[in-house]
Amino acid sequence: MTTEQAKVRVIASQKTWIEGEAVQQLEGTARLPGMRAAIGMPDLHPGKGSPIGAAFLCEGRVYPHLVGNDIGCGMGLWATDLLRRKAKRDRWAERLGDLDGPWDGDPAAALAGVGTTEFDASLGTIGGGNHFAELQAIDRVEDAAGLAAAGLDEGALVLLVHSGSRGLGESILRAHVDSFAAGGLDVGTPDADAYLRRHDHAVGWARVNRAVIAGRFAEALGAELTPVLDVCHNSVVAAEGCWLHRKGAAPSTEGLVVIP
């Protein structure tokens, strides 16, 4: 492991206002052992010790606190057969009133291949903060070919779901913090291997959660759904011999990037 200075960069227009505290957190994170790059996105903003809206490349270590407590949080997008010109917003809103309540489906069946947890009672629920499930209309098309390639129809509504791993991710981060505070884990050690296993489980759980939320939404409206994308923006993955941490930063290599 080398000790060269990590690269710090913010990708944003000169007209983009970014809080100074967020930049300071980005610079502070760049000084962590093993860090090679700390890159802020246009929506960079302060978090609890480290910024949100950023990606961090680290050699030989993973830092769970840089992923945060909502491991696997991301955006899922579905095309629907609901036509914009036939939207019934007030009626639909009434039908969607119970989406915050527990799902009455079978978590074990939904999580087949992922694995059940003690937090499965939260499966299919959106959560708080900036999480949401929302029908959206396509207002303007800049690239008709790109729209068609994504399987989207300008005249139909789309469903966007933003949610994550609910209490599961929180429990994983809390267990780490209780033992290591904000310390990193050397890759290849039992502690790092255990965290990465739990992390990957939470990422899979969160993906299922978004799909169940979308299914509940569609069932309430009698709609048919076609998946377009599901992209995680809170995770850590191996990348070119290092470990790429994302906190509120969607990858550009997995198809469309949705900016809510």
Secondary structure, 3 states (H helix, E strand, C coil): CCCCCCEEEECCCCCCCCCHHHHHHHHHHCCCCCEEEEEEEEEEECCCCCCEEEEEEECCEECHHHHCCCCCCEEEEEEEEEEHHHCCHHHHHHHCCCCCCCCCCCHHHHCCCCCCCCCHHHCCCCCCCCCEEEEECCCCCCCHHHHHHCCCCCCEEEEEEEECCHHHHHHHHHHHHHHHCCCCEECCCHHHHHHHHHHHHHHHHHHHHHHHHHHHHHHHHCCCEEEEEEEECEEEEEECCEEEEEECCCCCCCCCCCCC
